[in-house]
Structure formats: C-alpha cells, structure tokens
Amino acid sequence: MCGKNDEKEPEVVAYALETSHAVFGKSRDRFEVVVSWLESQETTELSHAELGAQLQLHGRELLRQLTQDHLDLRAQRETRLAQVVGAGGVGRSHPETGRTR
C-alpha cells in the first residue's frame, strides 16, 4: 500500500487494539487466573493426568469466555437496522422496552 493508506493504517490498528483490550478484558482476566493457578503450589502436587484434566476444565472456560467476548464485539460493531419486520409481518422501528442483546 502507498500514499494516504500508509498514514492511516497505524490509527486503525491502534483503534482495533484499544477495542480488543476493552472487549476481551474478561478473557484476559480468566487467562491470568489460569496462569496463576499453574504457578501455584497446588498444581505441583497433581499428577500429570490430574493436571491435564483440571487444565482442560480451565481451558474450556477460557474458550467459552473468548467466544462470548467475541460475540459481544460483533454486537457492538453491528449496524442497527432502521426497521425490521416481525414474524407477524408488523414493522418494528425501535426496540421494545426491556429488551437487550
């Protein structure tokens, strides 16, 4: 790439990283919990099989949180439609009270 695109690219990357850090905060926290657990005295007393089984559980929870954080990011980036049509063919121009994503 050349010209103006080269100048703007770092801004886009910086924005993406800023957004990523904010949205994936829970995942980062969960990862740090797993690392802290692995560094603990408790894990040194586990057999390899026990360590693997526990790490699978912790890892699955980390993957679940990553997926949720990603879906939250998608929702933030999603363009709201001006109007949608419900199953009954009735147009909806605004969200109903009490409804969230």
Contacts in CASP RR format, 6 or more apart in sequence:
PFRMAT RR
TARGET T0000
AUTHOR 0000-0000-0000
METHOD contacts of the structure
MODEL  1
MCGKNDEKEPEVVAYALETSHAVFGKSRDRFEVVVSWLESQETTELSHAE
LGAQLQLHGRELLRQLTQDHLDLRAQRETRLAQVVGAGGVGRSHPETGRT
R
1 9 0 8 1.000
19 73 0 8 1.000
19 76 0 8 1.000
20 73 0 8 1.000
21 28 0 8 1.000
23 69 0 8 1.000
23 72 0 8 1.000
23 73 0 8 1.000
23 76 0 8 1.000
24 66 0 8 1.000
24 69 0 8 1.000
24 70 0 8 1.000
24 73 0 8 1.000
25 69 0 8 1.000
26 65 0 8 1.000
26 68 0 8 1.000
26 69 0 8 1.000
27 62 0 8 1.000
27 65 0 8 1.000
27 66 0 8 1.000
27 69 0 8 1.000
30 61 0 8 1.000
30 62 0 8 1.000
30 65 0 8 1.000
31 62 0 8 1.000
33 58 0 8 1.000
34 55 0 8 1.000
34 58 0 8 1.000
34 59 0 8 1.000
34 62 0 8 1.000
37 43 0 8 1.000
37 58 0 8 1.000
38 55 0 8 1.000
43 51 0 8 1.000
43 54 0 8 1.000
46 54 0 8 1.000
75 101 0 8 1.000
82 93 0 8 1.000
83 91 0 8 1.000
83 92 0 8 1.000
83 93 0 8 1.000
84 91 0 8 1.000
84 92 0 8 1.000
85 91 0 8 1.000
85 92 0 8 1.000
86 92 0 8 1.000
END
